[in-house]
Amino acid sequence: MTNKDIAPHLLRTLAALQSEGKTVTLDTLTAALAVRRTDVRRAITALHREGYLDAVRMRLTFRGLALGAAFAAAPLRPLRRAPQRAVKAA
């Protein structure tokens, strides 16, 4: 799973939690997204470097909040692909 896959879901979740005034931690995000902790941490680091998230305070910047709000209104690709059925050999 890449940062590109997780980032929209992460921004949307952070925007929702931040607007409710809830405290956000790495464990909170890991549980909310049901994704491995290392993948979430890597995505947080990338978003911090790009200026969308303050990783120390675990708060979105204005740019991140704008993107999170936009992602809240749009359908996102699922984080996991649906399992493909095994094809029987004839």
N, C-alpha and C positions, 0 to 999 in steps of 0.2 A: 504494500500500500504506500502510495507516495503522498508527499505534502500537498500536491495538487488535488488529490482525491479528498483529503481530510480537511483542508483549509476552509472551504465554504461551510461545511457542517460545523466546524469549530467556531467560525465567526458568527454564525447564526445562533449557536448555543450560548456563546459568550454574550451576545447582544441581548438575548432573552433573559439570561440570569442577571446581567448587569442592570437591565431596566427594572427588574423586580427587587433590586437592592441586595441580592444574595452574595455571600462571599464565595468566590470561586477559587478552587485549588486544582492541582493536577489530578488528584483523585476524583474530584467532582466531575471534571471533564471526561476522564477515562470511563467512569461509570455511565455518564450521560450518553456518550457516543458508542460505548461497548467496543472500544478499540484498544489495542495494546498500549500500555503506558509509554513505551519507547517511541511509538509512532506519534502519539499526542505530544510528547516532549519535543520531538524533532520538528513538528509542525509549529509549535509555539515559538521555538527558537527562530525558525524561518520568518514567521509573521513579525516577530520582534525586530529582526534585522531589516525587514522591509518597511517598518514604521506603522504597522496596523495594530500592534499590541504592545503594551508595556508589560514585559514578562515579570518584572520585579513586583509590581503591584497587581498583576494579573487583571489588568483593566484595558479595555479597548481605547485606542486613540480615536479622534474624530473621524479619521479616514476609515479605521476599522469598524467603528459604529455605523458609518454610512453603508459600508459593504455588508455588514451583518444584517442591517435593516432591509437592504435590497434582497439578500438571500432569504430572508424570512418570508418575503412575498413571492418568491419564485420556487418552482419545484426543483429539487436537487436530485442528481443521480444518486442511487443508493450506494452506501459505502461498500457493501459486499455484493458480488454478482450472485445471481440465482444459480444454484447447482444444476448442472446439465445432466439430463438423464442418460444413463448408460445405453448405448446403442447395441442392440443384440446382433450378433453376427448371424447371418442367414445360412 
